[in-house]
Amino acid sequence: ESMSQVRFTMHPPHVADLPAIVPDSPWESYSVGWPVRVLDISPTEKRLYYGCNELLPDHSTAESRQCLAISTDGGLSWHKPNLGLVTHNGSTANNILAPFNNSNMGLSDVFRDEKPGTPAGQRWKALVNEGVGTHLYASPDAIHFSRIGDANQPVLLGADTQNIGLGWNGALEKYIFYIRHNHCPPSAMVPGGYCQPS
């Protein structure tokens, strides 16, 4: 009925002996990792959405994409499924997510939409930077995504990268997003809410 001299605390994190994933494919030749999101799809399946970046022939630039890994043991081990969605070097045997398969799509963050009344075909959402704004994509299965809404009306303007979609908050009855936004002085602002590059 009462407590004294106790406190709630989390176990300290530690680095695992082995990495969750390693770059082992041509489309990961530059790096794997950020942005990263782990989602519980079912009691027996977790999915890891991660950036997979390919070093281009000029060796000075990389092509950024989004890839998928799946775990069925609580996140202890991960495998990369052949999704068959994107053609890379003449083959669709890869784990690249469409349409997030080129640097022009920017970085995406996938989340489950818990808003009451959300159609089953839009249960999973993704925030995607597309250069001139952040757009919303939807999916029935968190694998096959398509843009929803007006292509000329981004859901966010001025957001940079590393956007995190927490989704629907029932208590506030609002969607909650954390975004990175570089401060722009009024003198550099151009129509549409963007900073003029210097």
Secondary structure, DSSP 4 states (H G I P E B T S, - for coil): ----S----PPPP---SS-S----SGGGSSEEEEEEEEEEEETTEEEEEEEEEEE-TTSS-EEEEEEEEEESSTTSS-B------S-BTTB--S-BPSS--SGGG--EEEEE---TT--GGGSEEEEEE-SS-EEEEEESSSSS-EEES-TTS-SBSS--S--EEEEEETTTTEEEEE-------GGGEETTTEEPP-
